[in-house]
Amino acid sequence: MDTISKTRPIRIIRHAEIPLSDGVVLSAQIWLPVDAEQNPVPAILEYLPYRKRDGTADRDALNHPYVAEHGYACVRVDMRGAGDSEGVLLGEYLKQEQDDALEVLKWIEKQPWSTGRVGMIGISWGGFNGLQVAARRPKQLKAVISLCSTDDRYNDDVHFMGGCLLVDKFSWGSSMFGIAPTPPDPALVGDKWRDLWMGRLEQGGLYLEEWHRRQRRDEFYQHGSVCEDYGAIECPVYLVGGWMDGYTNPIFRMLEHLKCPRKGLVGPWAHKYPNFAQPGPQIGFLQECLRWWDKWLKDVETGIMDEPMLRSYVQDTAPPRTHYAERSGRWVAGPFWPSPSISPRSLKLSYGRLSDQPGAADERLTISSPQTVGLAAGKWCAYGVEADEPDDQRIEAGGSLVFDSEVIAEPYDLLGAPVVKLRIAADRPNAFVCAVLSEVLPDGSATRLTYGLLNLTHRDGHVDLKPVEPGTFYDIAIKLNDCGERLGKGSRLRLAISSSYWPIVWPSPEKTMLTIATAGSSLELPVRTPSPADAELKPFEPAVNGPALKKTELRKPHSHYTITKDIRSGEVVMERVGDSGKHRIDDIDWQVGEFSKRTYAIHPDDPLSARAESSFRKEYGRDGLDLAVAGRLQMTVTETKFQFEGHLEAWENGKKAFDRNYRFDVPRDHV
């Protein structure tokens, strides 16, 4: 145990063992006041598969000590089969994961330092399971803070968007393929470490096969989707996200449909905690968390529930950048959601134009996009730490149907989800449509505001799929991602329609031609009028963080992000390389290194040329112990199936300890 001297002294328990009813032991790291056994405190649980020993150690150091110093026990638990916990991790959001969490809550309740009242906090996976566990209604769980999470695992996660198959399903599956087989630290788990490691390698963490076989919204995705029964969640929930993140839409849905005490906070951020996220401004999020926890776990009236239900950041006009350190804008208030301050504005489509007035005739406009439209989209879920945000949308305009508004005479705000209504036909039985909304600045550059997709075979839902009847017109609505933007004077609004969006989603099996009938097509905007409550918002406190993790660099990090075209073959390749280098975590004498590479390739004229590849190498150890895991995965397509092949291997002190190849095919189901 180590002791940290702060305003209120705390200590760290590096490895607390949590025995489960089936004999598996989970590992927790706990930050808590030194006098907690004499003066018990509430607990904050963060429950993840991402290796507390090293995977989230940097983030944990910034967050948990600060909260613990203010009278809480912060309990960071490695899930079954992850980090320094026993067992095998067989997938994400399983019932087993929830059952284990219920046992963890009971264990916390019984500890001598615990008052028995627990909150759960987490981002992404940890935000998901906070909601999922809340829906199980354990008596110990009194409140949740859920960041960058979802209520709908099918349509607002890495799997699908509007029924289109996200490439992130492959990318994130590749990430878990690299996380699941990593070893525990022998210094914590003792002699059984190698057996635990071999068990993980045997399982492999290859969730991609099941994920890709599940192409309709079946029971697999219904499980863990709290939208199936919003009423199951009764404890208070604070929902947090950012406009650059992939998980903003669920905040607005849950504010509307949950019945429990709830709040929403949406900033300019990417997929990070708001006390250190980019784009800025960062806020005093840890102080905001304490106001929430004090209210619900200590019965201290902090006034947090007297404030507006939704606080969101409306971003000012900005030139397109693949990374913003900061976005200018202002915070606005919403007493509840949907907001009475928002009214719809309808713009009609005609050749090249968005207008309040319909065009003179019903025009038929066609587009068959190059497969490379989408290369300026950035990542589906940006992390704000690299060039992963949308580029200048002029790059995409030549491969899209473009509709521009008149010059904006006076600035106005959008808050919520624009909706594109189209009367549309396709010339193939499988096709999708992408709609991108941008602000075109006076200099002609175009900043993406939001976008949406619809697989036309999913036009009547995600269960009963229906091929497109070529040439038949359908009336569809595409709900774009929620956004908060101020459109500037002198700008224009641009709607771009395309038949491809790579590498956000996999292409249709055949190159398609879309036809838009303008008379039945429009853009519905959520226009926000100022509210007097905006001026009454108190500013957030400045961002604070705990002391950074002490590390010694052993190998320098490097990264690069490129898009290249082979002029002879025509193939276009996006490559992302991230090498975090290698470092030693000084307090525990543990060495960690990581390298990853992602490649996405396609030919502009051939949807079946799409190819995604991922490779990684992870290194762990200390003097006398050198462990490594490496692997690669590739996904390719034909008209009728998805094809996968991969490899996983591991070394112990320079000697190969594991080696396996993988290969399987998955039939395409209306995608």
Helices and strands as residue ranges (DSSP letters): E 2-4, E 10-19, E 25-33, E 41-48, H 57-69, E 73-78, H 95-110, E 114-123, H 125-134, E 141-147, E 160-161, E 164-165, H 167-179, H 186-189, G 190-192, H 193-203, H 208-213, H 219-222, G 226-228, G 230-232, E 237-242, H 249-257, E 262-267, H 285-297, G 304-306, E 310-315, E 329-334, E 342-350, E 353-355, E 364-367, H 394-397, E 401-404, E 412-416, E 419-426, E 432-440, E 446-455, G 456-458, E 474-479, E 483-487, E 492-498, E 514-528, H 532-536, E 551-555, E 558-565, E 572-585, G 586-588, E 590-603, E 606-622, E 625-637, E 641-652, E 655-667
